[in-house]
């Protein structure tokens, strides 16, 4: 995989909407769009709305950093 392909994949995972309403929660992103959210990462991962290819992100409270799994 070349650098350009990796950059395109990373860009596709980035949120395409405002995540502020989800502060302090985990969200599942598919093509940059929120498909599910939960306070618990395991519950979110196990949600029927979430597929194995979705990106799970902890939306930080103000002043915190973004964590992508």
Biopython code that builds the backbone (N, CA, C, O; Angstrom):
import numpy as np
from Bio.PDB.StructureBuilder import StructureBuilder

atoms = [
    (1, "UNK", "N", (0.856, -1.178, 0.000)),
    (1, "UNK", "CA", (0.000, 0.000, 0.000)),
    (1, "UNK", "C", (0.899, 1.236, 0.000)),
    (1, "UNK", "O", (1.828, 1.337, 0.801)),
    (2, "UNK", "N", (0.622, 2.147, -0.879)),
    (2, "UNK", "CA", (1.441, 3.352, -0.969)),
    (2, "UNK", "C", (0.897, 4.438, -0.052)),
    (2, "UNK", "O", (-0.241, 4.370, 0.413)),
    (3, "UNK", "N", (1.715, 5.417, 0.192)),
    (3, "UNK", "CA", (1.381, 6.488, 1.129)),
    (3, "UNK", "C", (0.072, 7.173, 0.758)),
    (3, "UNK", "O", (-0.732, 7.480, 1.638)),
    (4, "UNK", "N", (-0.150, 7.415, -0.513)),
    (4, "UNK", "CA", (-1.378, 8.102, -0.939)),
    (4, "UNK", "C", (-2.627, 7.297, -0.585)),
    (4, "UNK", "O", (-3.649, 7.862, -0.195)),
    (5, "UNK", "N", (-2.537, 5.959, -0.725)),
    (5, "UNK", "CA", (-3.675, 5.100, -0.388)),
    (5, "UNK", "C", (-3.962, 5.143, 1.112)),
    (5, "UNK", "O", (-5.119, 5.189, 1.532)),
    (6, "UNK", "N", (-2.911, 5.127, 1.901)),
    (6, "UNK", "CA", (-3.066, 5.198, 3.360)),
    (6, "UNK", "C", (-3.706, 6.524, 3.754)),
    (6, "UNK", "O", (-4.603, 6.561, 4.596)),
    (7, "UNK", "N", (-3.246, 7.602, 3.148)),
    (7, "UNK", "CA", (-3.810, 8.915, 3.456)),
    (7, "UNK", "C", (-5.283, 8.983, 3.080)),
    (7, "UNK", "O", (-6.079, 9.568, 3.814)),
    (8, "UNK", "N", (-5.655, 8.398, 1.957)),
    (8, "UNK", "CA", (-7.065, 8.386, 1.542)),
    (8, "UNK", "C", (-7.915, 7.580, 2.519)),
    (8, "UNK", "O", (-9.030, 7.985, 2.849)),
    (9, "UNK", "N", (-7.394, 6.433, 2.989)),
    (9, "UNK", "CA", (-8.128, 5.633, 3.964)),
    (9, "UNK", "C", (-8.304, 6.394, 5.276)),
    (9, "UNK", "O", (-9.380, 6.367, 5.873)),
    (10, "UNK", "N", (-7.247, 7.072, 5.726)),
    (10, "UNK", "CA", (-7.328, 7.848, 6.963)),
    (10, "UNK", "C", (-8.323, 8.985, 6.820)),
    (10, "UNK", "O", (-9.093, 9.258, 7.740)),
    (11, "UNK", "N", (-8.313, 9.647, 5.677)),
    (11, "UNK", "CA", (-9.239, 10.753, 5.444)),
    (11, "UNK", "C", (-10.686, 10.263, 5.454)),
    (11, "UNK", "O", (-11.573, 10.957, 5.951)),
    (12, "UNK", "N", (-10.925, 9.075, 4.910)),
    (12, "UNK", "CA", (-12.277, 8.520, 4.874)),
    (12, "UNK", "C", (-12.805, 8.219, 6.273)),
    (12, "UNK", "O", (-14.016, 8.233, 6.492)),
    (13, "UNK", "N", (-11.899, 7.945, 7.233)),
    (13, "UNK", "CA", (-12.311, 7.636, 8.599)),
    (13, "UNK", "C", (-12.616, 8.876, 9.434)),
    (13, "UNK", "O", (-13.270, 8.774, 10.472)),
    (14, "UNK", "N", (-12.157, 10.029, 8.999)),
    (14, "UNK", "CA", (-12.345, 11.244, 9.782)),
    (14, "UNK", "C", (-13.805, 11.675, 9.795)),
    (14, "UNK", "O", (-14.506, 11.530, 8.794)),
    (15, "UNK", "N", (-14.266, 12.204, 10.925)),
    (15, "UNK", "CA", (-15.670, 12.630, 11.034)),
    (15, "UNK", "C", (-16.014, 13.707, 10.017)),
    (15, "UNK", "O", (-15.232, 14.626, 9.771)),
    (16, "UNK", "N", (-17.190, 13.578, 9.436)),
    (16, "UNK", "CA", (-17.670, 14.555, 8.461)),
    (16, "UNK", "C", (-18.822, 15.382, 9.030)),
    (16, "UNK", "O", (-19.498, 16.111, 8.304)),
    (17, "UNK", "N", (-19.031, 15.256, 10.331)),
    (17, "UNK", "CA", (-20.082, 16.029, 10.991)),
    (17, "UNK", "C", (-19.585, 16.477, 12.359)),
    (17, "UNK", "O", (-18.580, 15.975, 12.862)),
    (18, "UNK", "N", (-20.283, 17.404, 12.939)),
    (18, "UNK", "CA", (-19.925, 17.924, 14.251)),
    (18, "UNK", "C", (-20.196, 16.859, 15.305)),
    (18, "UNK", "O", (-21.319, 16.370, 15.421)),
    (19, "UNK", "N", (-19.181, 16.502, 16.069)),
    (19, "UNK", "CA", (-19.327, 15.473, 17.100)),
    (19, "UNK", "C", (-19.595, 16.066, 18.481)),
    (19, "UNK", "O", (-19.686, 15.323, 19.459)),
    (20, "UNK", "N", (-19.724, 17.383, 18.579)),
    (20, "UNK", "CA", (-19.947, 18.044, 19.875)),
    (20, "UNK", "C", (-21.140, 17.466, 20.653)),
    (20, "UNK", "O", (-21.054, 17.344, 21.875)),
    (21, "UNK", "N", (-22.246, 17.107, 19.988)),
    (21, "UNK", "CA", (-23.364, 16.541, 20.748)),
    (21, "UNK", "C", (-23.031, 15.201, 21.421)),
    (21, "UNK", "O", (-23.768, 14.749, 22.298)),
    (22, "UNK", "N", (-21.936, 14.573, 21.017)),
    (22, "UNK", "CA", (-21.545, 13.270, 21.552)),
    (22, "UNK", "C", (-20.389, 13.362, 22.543)),
    (22, "UNK", "O", (-19.783, 12.341, 22.869)),
    (23, "UNK", "N", (-20.069, 14.553, 23.027)),
    (23, "UNK", "CA", (-18.936, 14.744, 23.938)),
    (23, "UNK", "C", (-19.026, 13.781, 25.119)),
    (23, "UNK", "O", (-20.059, 13.677, 25.780)),
    (24, "UNK", "N", (-17.919, 13.081, 25.366)),
    (24, "UNK", "CA", (-17.864, 12.120, 26.462)),
    (24, "UNK", "C", (-18.423, 10.756, 26.112)),
    (24, "UNK", "O", (-18.480, 9.880, 26.975)),
    (25, "UNK", "N", (-18.840, 10.549, 24.867)),
    (25, "UNK", "CA", (-19.403, 9.269, 24.443)),
    (25, "UNK", "C", (-18.533, 8.646, 23.356)),
    (25, "UNK", "O", (-17.719, 9.319, 22.724)),
    (26, "UNK", "N", (-18.723, 7.360, 23.159)),
    (26, "UNK", "CA", (-18.108, 6.654, 22.047)),
    (26, "UNK", "C", (-19.057, 6.725, 20.866)),
    (26, "UNK", "O", (-20.271, 6.607, 21.032)),
    (27, "UNK", "N", (-18.506, 6.919, 19.667)),
    (27, "UNK", "CA", (-19.315, 6.898, 18.453)),
    (27, "UNK", "C", (-18.700, 5.917, 17.462)),
    (27, "UNK", "O", (-17.487, 5.703, 17.449)),
    (28, "UNK", "N", (-19.552, 5.330, 16.639)),
    (28, "UNK", "CA", (-19.108, 4.483, 15.534)),
    (28, "UNK", "C", (-19.295, 5.287, 14.261)),
    (28, "UNK", "O", (-20.379, 5.807, 13.995)),
    (29, "UNK", "N", (-18.232, 5.386, 13.479)),
    (29, "UNK", "CA", (-18.279, 6.126, 12.222)),
    (29, "UNK", "C", (-18.195, 5.160, 11.053)),
    (29, "UNK", "O", (-17.394, 4.225, 11.048)),
    (30, "UNK", "N", (-19.032, 5.407, 10.074)),
    (30, "UNK", "CA", (-18.984, 4.681, 8.807)),
    (30, "UNK", "C", (-18.936, 5.725, 7.707)),
    (30, "UNK", "O", (-19.863, 6.516, 7.536)),
    (31, "UNK", "N", (-17.835, 5.712, 6.965)),
    (31, "UNK", "CA", (-17.601, 6.715, 5.927)),
    (31, "UNK", "C", (-17.720, 8.128, 6.493)),
    (31, "UNK", "O", (-18.211, 9.039, 5.826)),
    (32, "UNK", "N", (-17.258, 8.296, 7.748)),
    (32, "UNK", "CA", (-17.239, 9.599, 8.375)),
    (32, "UNK", "C", (-18.535, 10.039, 9.025)),
    (32, "UNK", "O", (-18.601, 11.131, 9.590)),
    (33, "UNK", "N", (-19.562, 9.216, 8.957)),
    (33, "UNK", "CA", (-20.875, 9.557, 9.531)),
    (33, "UNK", "C", (-21.145, 8.711, 10.769)),
    (33, "UNK", "O", (-20.806, 7.528, 10.798)),
    (34, "UNK", "N", (-21.754, 9.309, 11.791)),
    (34, "UNK", "CA", (-22.096, 8.592, 13.015)),
    (34, "UNK", "C", (-23.236, 7.615, 12.717)),
    (34, "UNK", "O", (-24.294, 8.006, 12.225)),
    (35, "UNK", "N", (-22.998, 6.336, 13.024)),
    (35, "UNK", "CA", (-24.041, 5.319, 12.841)),
    (35, "UNK", "C", (-24.582, 4.819, 14.172)),
    (35, "UNK", "O", (-25.655, 4.217, 14.220)),
    (36, "UNK", "N", (-23.838, 5.066, 15.266)),
    (36, "UNK", "CA", (-24.289, 4.657, 16.603)),
    (36, "UNK", "C", (-23.438, 5.365, 17.638)),
    (36, "UNK", "O", (-22.339, 5.834, 17.341)),
    (37, "UNK", "N", (-23.954, 5.438, 18.856)),
    (37, "UNK", "CA", (-23.199, 6.028, 19.964)),
    (37, "UNK", "C", (-23.583, 5.350, 21.268)),
    (37, "UNK", "O", (-24.682, 4.810, 21.399)),
    (38, "UNK", "N", (-22.663, 5.382, 22.242)),
    (38, "UNK", "CA", (-22.914, 4.774, 23.546)),
    (38, "UNK", "C", (-21.883, 5.323, 24.521)),
    (38, "UNK", "O", (-20.812, 5.768, 24.108)),
    (39, "UNK", "N", (-22.194, 5.295, 25.788)),
    (39, "UNK", "CA", (-21.233, 5.698, 26.813)),
    (39, "UNK", "C", (-20.181, 4.622, 27.041)),
    (39, "UNK", "O", (-19.100, 4.909, 27.554)),
    (40, "UNK", "N", (-20.490, 3.389, 26.664)),
    (40, "UNK", "CA", (-19.623, 2.249, 26.894)),
    (40, "UNK", "C", (-19.079, 1.725, 25.560)),
    (40, "UNK", "O", (-19.854, 1.409, 24.657)),
    (41, "UNK", "N", (-17.755, 1.633, 25.433)),
    (41, "UNK", "CA", (-17.135, 1.201, 24.178)),
    (41, "UNK", "C", (-17.508, -0.233, 23.810)),
    (41, "UNK", "O", (-17.734, -0.528, 22.637)),
    (42, "UNK", "N", (-17.574, -1.124, 24.795)),
    (42, "UNK", "CA", (-17.916, -2.520, 24.519)),
    (42, "UNK", "C", (-19.366, -2.631, 24.059)),
    (42, "UNK", "O", (-19.665, -3.364, 23.116)),
    (43, "UNK", "N", (-20.255, -1.916, 24.711)),
    (43, "UNK", "CA", (-21.665, -1.930, 24.303)),
    (43, "UNK", "C", (-21.820, -1.386, 22.888)),
    (43, "UNK", "O", (-22.624, -1.893, 22.107)),
    (44, "UNK", "N", (-21.045, -0.350, 22.561)),
    (44, "UNK", "CA", (-21.102, 0.200, 21.215)),
    (44, "UNK", "C", (-20.592, -0.815, 20.201)),
    (44, "UNK", "O", (-21.225, -1.046, 19.171)),
    (45, "UNK", "N", (-19.457, -1.415, 20.493)),
    (45, "UNK", "CA", (-18.889, -2.418, 19.591)),
    (45, "UNK", "C", (-19.861, -3.574, 19.339)),
    (45, "UNK", "O", (-19.943, -4.098, 18.228)),
    (46, "UNK", "N", (-20.590, -3.959, 20.381)),
    (46, "UNK", "CA", (-21.515, -5.078, 20.285)),
    (46, "UNK", "C", (-22.887, -4.694, 19.724)),
    (46, "UNK", "O", (-23.737, -5.561, 19.520)),
    (47, "UNK", "N", (-23.103, -3.416, 19.477)),
    (47, "UNK", "CA", (-24.382, -2.940, 18.961)),
    (47, "UNK", "C", (-24.647, -3.516, 17.572)),
    (47, "UNK", "O", (-23.728, -3.659, 16.765)),
    (48, "UNK", "N", (-25.899, -3.840, 17.302)),
    (48, "UNK", "CA", (-26.285, -4.375, 15.991)),
    (48, "UNK", "C", (-26.087, -3.343, 14.884)),
    (48, "UNK", "O", (-25.962, -3.710, 13.715)),
    (49, "UNK", "N", (-26.056, -2.068, 15.234)),
    (49, "UNK", "CA", (-25.893, -0.999, 14.241)),
    (49, "UNK", "C", (-24.447, -0.847, 13.779)),
    (49, "UNK", "O", (-24.177, -0.174, 12.785)),
    (50, "UNK", "N", (-23.516, -1.475, 14.504)),
    (50, "UNK", "CA", (-22.091, -1.305, 14.233)),
    (50, "UNK", "C", (-21.544, -2.527, 13.500)),
    (50, "UNK", "O", (-21.779, -3.666, 13.904)),
    (51, "UNK", "N", (-20.809, -2.270, 12.412)),
    (51, "UNK", "CA", (-20.172, -3.374, 11.687)),
    (51, "UNK", "C", (-18.681, -3.399, 12.039)),
    (51, "UNK", "O", (-18.144, -2.438, 12.590)),
    (52, "UNK", "N", (-18.033, -4.503, 11.713)),
    (52, "UNK", "CA", (-16.619, -4.679, 12.050)),
    (52, "UNK", "C", (-15.691, -3.694, 11.368)),
    (52, "UNK", "O", (-14.566, -3.488, 11.825)),
    (53, "UNK", "N", (-16.141, -3.082, 10.283)),
    (53, "UNK", "CA", (-15.310, -2.121, 9.557)),
    (53, "UNK", "C", (-15.488, -0.685, 10.044)),
    (53, "UNK", "O", (-14.761, 0.205, 9.604)),
    (54, "UNK", "N", (-16.437, -0.444, 10.941)),
    (54, "UNK", "CA", (-16.670, 0.913, 11.439)),
    (54, "UNK", "C", (-15.517, 1.358, 12.328)),
    (54, "UNK", "O", (-14.841, 0.534, 12.945)),
    (55, "UNK", "N", (-15.302, 2.652, 12.387)),
    (55, "UNK", "CA", (-14.267, 3.242, 13.235)),
    (55, "UNK", "C", (-14.910, 3.692, 14.537)),
    (55, "UNK", "O", (-15.908, 4.413, 14.519)),
    (56, "UNK", "N", (-14.346, 3.271, 15.671)),
    (56, "UNK", "CA", (-14.857, 3.680, 16.979)),
    (56, "UNK", "C", (-13.996, 4.807, 17.513)),
    (56, "UNK", "O", (-12.769, 4.717, 17.536)),
    (57, "UNK", "N", (-14.665, 5.876, 17.945)),
    (57, "UNK", "CA", (-13.969, 7.067, 18.443)),
    (57, "UNK", "C", (-14.588, 7.498, 19.767)),
    (57, "UNK", "O", (-15.810, 7.566, 19.902)),
    (58, "UNK", "N", (-13.732, 7.787, 20.738)),
    (58, "UNK", "CA", (-14.186, 8.419, 21.972)),
    (58, "UNK", "C", (-14.177, 9.919, 21.714)),
    (58, "UNK", "O", (-13.124, 10.512, 21.482)),
    (59, "UNK", "N", (-15.344, 10.516, 21.757)),
    (59, "UNK", "CA", (-15.434, 11.961, 21.532)),
    (59, "UNK", "C", (-15.023, 12.641, 22.831)),
    (59, "UNK", "O", (-15.668, 12.455, 23.862)),
    (60, "UNK", "N", (-13.963, 13.419, 22.783)),
    (60, "UNK", "CA", (-13.447, 14.012, 24.016)),
    (60, "UNK", "C", (-14.368, 15.095, 24.571)),
    (60, "UNK", "O", (-15.099, 15.770, 23.845)),
    (61, "UNK", "N", (-14.296, 15.225, 25.887)),
    (61, "UNK", "CA", (-14.925, 16.389, 26.516)),
    (61, "UNK", "C", (-14.062, 17.580, 26.120)),
    (61, "UNK", "O", (-12.924, 17.394, 25.690)),
    (62, "UNK", "N", (-14.571, 18.781, 26.252)),
    (62, "UNK", "CA", (-13.803, 19.957, 25.852)),
    (62, "UNK", "C", (-12.420, 19.944, 26.477)),
    (62, "UNK", "O", (-12.262, 19.675, 27.668)),
    (63, "UNK", "N", (-11.414, 20.240, 25.650)),
    (63, "UNK", "CA", (-10.056, 20.316, 26.127)),
    (63, "UNK", "C", (-9.313, 18.999, 26.120)),
    (63, "UNK", "O", (-8.135, 18.954, 26.475)),
    (64, "UNK", "N", (-9.986, 17.911, 25.719)),
    (64, "UNK", "CA", (-9.332, 16.614, 25.659)),
    (64, "UNK", "C", (-8.933, 16.304, 24.212)),
    (64, "UNK", "O", (-9.271, 17.041, 23.287)),
    (65, "UNK", "N", (-8.209, 15.200, 24.044)),
    (65, "UNK", "CA", (-7.760, 14.827, 22.713)),
    (65, "UNK", "C", (-8.604, 13.694, 22.148)),
    (65, "UNK", "O", (-9.227, 12.941, 22.897)),
    (66, "UNK", "N", (-8.622, 13.574, 20.820)),
    (66, "UNK", "CA", (-9.370, 12.553, 20.107)),
    (66, "UNK", "C", (-8.650, 11.223, 20.192)),
    (66, "UNK", "O", (-7.436, 11.164, 19.996)),
    (67, "UNK", "N", (-9.391, 10.133, 20.486)),
    (67, "UNK", "CA", (-8.838, 8.781, 20.554)),
    (67, "UNK", "C", (-9.580, 7.931, 19.544)),
    (67, "UNK", "O", (-10.798, 7.779, 19.634)),
    (68, "UNK", "N", (-8.852, 7.370, 18.575)),
    (68, "UNK", "CA", (-9.448, 6.539, 17.532)),
    (68, "UNK", "C", (-8.965, 5.111, 17.712)),
    (68, "UNK", "O", (-7.767, 4.868, 17.856)),
    (69, "UNK", "N", (-9.906, 4.156, 17.705)),
    (69, "UNK", "CA", (-9.553, 2.732, 17.809)),
    (69, "UNK", "C", (-9.875, 2.017, 16.524)),
    (69, "UNK", "O", (-9.650, 0.811, 16.415)),
]
sb = StructureBuilder()
sb.init_structure("model")
sb.init_model(0)
sb.init_chain("A")
sb.init_seg("    ")
for serial, (resi, resn, name, xyz) in enumerate(atoms, 1):
    if name == "N":
        sb.init_residue(resn, " ", resi, " ")
    sb.init_atom(name, np.array(xyz, "f"), 0.0, 1.0, " ", f" {name:<3s}", serial, name[0])
structure = sb.get_structure()
